[in-house]
Amino acid sequence: MRVVVCVRQGLDGELGPFDASAYEMALSLADAEVTLLSMGPATASEWLLRLTRLGAQKAILLSDKALAGADTLATAYALSLAVGRLAPDLVLCGRQTLIGDTAQTGPMLAELAGFDLATGVMGIRALGDGRALLDTREGEAEVALPALLTVEKVGTLRLPRLRSRVGEVEVWNAAALGADVARCGLGGSPTRVVKTFENQTGKRKCQWISMYELDRVIREGLGKQTPLADSEQSGERLARVCIVGESPRGFAELVSDDIVLLPLTDASELAERITALSPSAVLWASDSASKQLAARVAARLRLGLCADCTSLAVEGGELMMIRPALSGSVIAKIRSMTLPAMATVRTESGSVSDVIVGVGMGVKDDLGRVRVFAERYGAELCASRRLVDNGYATYDMQVGLTGKVVSPPVYVAVGISGAVHHIAGMQRAGTVIAINPDKNAPIFDYADYGIVAEF
Ligand SMILES: Cc1cc2nc3c(=O)[nH]c(=O)nc-3n(C[C@H](O)[C@H](O)[C@H](O)COP(=O)(O)OP(=O)(O)OC[C@H]3O[C@@H](n4cnc5c(N)ncnc54)[C@H](O)[C@@H]3O)c2cc1C
């Protein structure tokens, strides 16, 4: 079984948590011949060599000036040429990196390589007869080989064995790939960052209250409307905008009065409809089914796709797409060089309850009392990554950059410090209430109400 694992070196020089899970999943397959595949500067070959010590037979580094500055489509194009040469039975990719955190490259690569696709993969149950049986976030799934799987943050990457040996690292440039350089690197990237600025999203003016006022502010919060997007209606209007599924309509109304609804069908039918309608923009929801379909259609039509937009605007007749980046620490304004412009917009509330109680390490020994408190409001319990990583909560409860995004009317953060990675997943809640004995905890910068106390 030939298995390729796509990995990207993080800003910290290490492997991100999703890529690490994908690599571990590949190494756990019996009789697998594992090849690491990465795109980056020549300096990444040292890092790849170290990674081969864990068990990969070899690593391929795509490195060339012509490949630099690539967005997800240009990256997927270069990777697809390498996959074409390696001809694996299975390609494993982490759900997302922590640099772009778009979750687009995997599905785009599957489309360009002509591979079957499964996203949100938690485990491989069986492999054989040209098929793979999988556990995914959405339940059981089956794909035909060759297939590409995007892997969730499950399992921990093994450590090198004492006498483990390194594999070989080959460096391939654009010529070796037979690449059309016009589709590579910054020049071949249809999405362009116009500017970035510090992420003030979610910052709030915190009002200090006592524990006795908690019930009142929760009930008041339930009566408030949660704003859909972080911006007002744009003065300039776009001609026709298509929405795939109903939920992006609120975002579309920010920028256009001519909105066409398209059903969530398959990639080929949607690509045909979009080409026939020739809209200015196409908006998709940010649930995993919509995101993977959007990525496949974008690859099929060679269009730019901007992920997880929190707001939209029209400037000079062009759609400007606003999204958090770099683990939520900055906001990027992005334009598309191709038309229609395409974006997934943050619609997914990921929760069914109007009240979510987010639990952190601060109350790991008090979860029983927190549960009783939550039941009083019919609230859903969510968790920080530290609580999940330490085994006090399950991964499906995790909120944040490497968890789910929630935007309920009321979010009560109990025993959570307020790291940017967590904030990225709940900053668009209607009312945020934080309970923490440390008055300097960053969570209070993102709360409407603060209770400086032990829960
Ligand atoms: C690449 C990457 C991705 C990440 N992704 C995520 C993600 O998706 N989601 C996420 O949550 N984190 C994520 N993290 C981790 C994140 O950076 C923080 O480490 C984590 O969110 C901290 O969890 P915490 O607030 O529960 O714990 P801590 O930071 O330990 O905070 C515990 C808090 O509890 C308070 N406290 C103590 N006792 C009490 C009490 N009795 N009552 C009330 N409060 C009390 C303390 O004052 C403290 O502020 C990620 C990190 C990285 C590097």
The ligand as an SDF file (V2000), in Angstrom:
LIG
                    3D

 53 58  0  0  0  0  0  0  0  0999 V2000
   -1.7420   25.1940   17.5640 C   0  0  0  0  0  0  0  0  0  0  0  0
   -2.6310   25.3330   18.7590 C   0  0  0  0  0  0  0  0  0  0  0  0
   -3.9830   25.1350   18.6280 C   0  0  0  0  0  0  0  0  0  0  0  0
   -4.8180   25.2640   19.7370 C   0  0  0  0  0  0  0  0  0  0  0  0
   -6.1570   25.0860   19.5790 N   0  0  0  0  0  0  0  0  0  0  0  0
   -6.9720   25.2800   20.6400 C   0  0  0  0  0  0  0  0  0  0  0  0
   -8.3800   25.1800   20.5110 C   0  0  0  0  0  0  0  0  0  0  0  0
   -8.9230   24.8710   19.4610 O   0  0  0  0  0  0  0  0  0  0  0  0
   -9.1400   25.3890   21.6270 N   0  0  0  0  0  0  0  0  0  0  0  0
   -8.5970   25.7280   22.8490 C   0  0  0  0  0  0  0  0  0  0  0  0
   -9.3320   25.9080   23.8140 O   0  0  0  0  0  0  0  0  0  0  0  0
   -7.2460   25.8280   22.9900 N   0  0  0  0  0  0  0  0  0  0  0  0
   -6.4330   25.6050   21.9330 C   0  0  0  0  0  0  0  0  0  0  0  0
   -5.0760   25.6770   22.0940 N   0  0  0  0  0  0  0  0  0  0  0  0
   -4.5260   25.7900   23.4710 C   0  0  0  0  0  0  0  0  0  0  0  0
   -4.5740   27.1890   24.0040 C   0  0  0  0  0  0  0  0  0  0  0  0
   -3.4490   27.8870   23.5460 O   0  0  0  0  0  0  0  0  0  0  0  0
   -4.5580   27.1710   25.5350 C   0  0  0  0  0  0  0  0  0  0  0  0
   -3.4660   26.4290   26.0030 O   0  0  0  0  0  0  0  0  0  0  0  0
   -5.8310   26.5580   26.1370 C   0  0  0  0  0  0  0  0  0  0  0  0
   -6.9680   27.1120   25.5170 O   0  0  0  0  0  0  0  0  0  0  0  0
   -5.8650   26.8150   27.6240 C   0  0  0  0  0  0  0  0  0  0  0  0
   -6.9000   26.1060   28.1930 O   0  0  0  0  0  0  0  0  0  0  0  0
   -7.5520   26.5810   29.5590 P   0  0  0  0  0  0  0  0  0  0  0  0
   -7.9820   27.9800   29.4560 O   0  0  0  0  0  0  0  0  0  0  0  0
   -8.5640   25.5670   29.8920 O   0  0  0  0  0  0  0  0  0  0  0  0
   -6.3730   26.3710   30.6250 O   0  0  0  0  0  0  0  0  0  0  0  0
   -5.4440   27.4110   31.3780 P   0  0  0  0  0  0  0  0  0  0  0  0
   -4.7520   28.2870   30.4220 O   0  0  0  0  0  0  0  0  0  0  0  0
   -4.6590   26.6260   32.3270 O   0  0  0  0  0  0  0  0  0  0  0  0
   -6.4350   28.3600   32.2330 O   0  0  0  0  0  0  0  0  0  0  0  0
   -7.1490   27.9300   33.3420 C   0  0  0  0  0  0  0  0  0  0  0  0
   -7.8170   29.1700   33.9290 C   0  0  0  0  0  0  0  0  0  0  0  0
   -8.6570   28.7810   34.9860 O   0  0  0  0  0  0  0  0  0  0  0  0
   -8.6200   29.7650   35.9970 C   0  0  0  0  0  0  0  0  0  0  0  0
   -9.0660   29.1390   37.2360 N   0  0  0  0  0  0  0  0  0  0  0  0
   -8.3240   28.4720   38.1610 C   0  0  0  0  0  0  0  0  0  0  0  0
   -9.1310   28.0180   39.1530 N   0  0  0  0  0  0  0  0  0  0  0  0
  -10.4040   28.4100   38.8500 C   0  0  0  0  0  0  0  0  0  0  0  0
  -11.6790   28.2460   39.4710 C   0  0  0  0  0  0  0  0  0  0  0  0
  -11.8280   27.5730   40.6220 N   0  0  0  0  0  0  0  0  0  0  0  0
  -12.7740   28.7870   38.8900 N   0  0  0  0  0  0  0  0  0  0  0  0
  -12.6710   29.4690   37.7180 C   0  0  0  0  0  0  0  0  0  0  0  0
  -11.4790   29.6420   37.0740 N   0  0  0  0  0  0  0  0  0  0  0  0
  -10.3740   29.1160   37.6180 C   0  0  0  0  0  0  0  0  0  0  0  0
   -7.1840   30.2200   36.0160 C   0  0  0  0  0  0  0  0  0  0  0  0
   -7.0600   31.5240   36.5480 O   0  0  0  0  0  0  0  0  0  0  0  0
   -6.8290   30.1840   34.5020 C   0  0  0  0  0  0  0  0  0  0  0  0
   -7.0610   31.4500   33.9030 O   0  0  0  0  0  0  0  0  0  0  0  0
   -4.2450   25.5530   21.0030 C   0  0  0  0  0  0  0  0  0  0  0  0
   -2.8650   25.7590   21.1260 C   0  0  0  0  0  0  0  0  0  0  0  0
   -2.0710   25.6460   19.9930 C   0  0  0  0  0  0  0  0  0  0  0  0
   -0.5850   25.8800   20.1180 C   0  0  0  0  0  0  0  0  0  0  0  0
  1  2  1  0
  2  3  1  0
  2 52  2  0
  3  4  2  0
  4  5  1  0
  4 50  1  0
  5  6  2  0
  6  7  1  0
  6 13  1  0
  7  8  2  0
  7  9  1  0
  9 10  1  0
 10 11  2  0
 10 12  1  0
 12 13  2  0
 13 14  1  0
 14 15  1  0
 14 50  1  0
 15 16  1  0
 16 17  1  0
 16 18  1  0
 18 19  1  0
 18 20  1  0
 20 21  1  0
 20 22  1  0
 22 23  1  0
 23 24  1  0
 24 25  2  0
 24 26  1  0
 24 27  1  0
 27 28  1  0
 28 29  2  0
 28 30  1  0
 28 31  1  0
 31 32  1  0
 32 33  1  0
 33 34  1  0
 33 48  1  0
 34 35  1  0
 35 36  1  0
 35 46  1  0
 36 37  1  0
 36 45  1  0
 37 38  2  0
 38 39  1  0
 39 40  1  0
 39 45  2  0
 40 41  1  0
 40 42  2  0
 42 43  1  0
 43 44  2  0
 44 45  1  0
 46 47  1  0
 46 48  1  0
 48 49  1  0
 50 51  2  0
 51 52  1  0
 52 53  1  0
M  END
$$$$
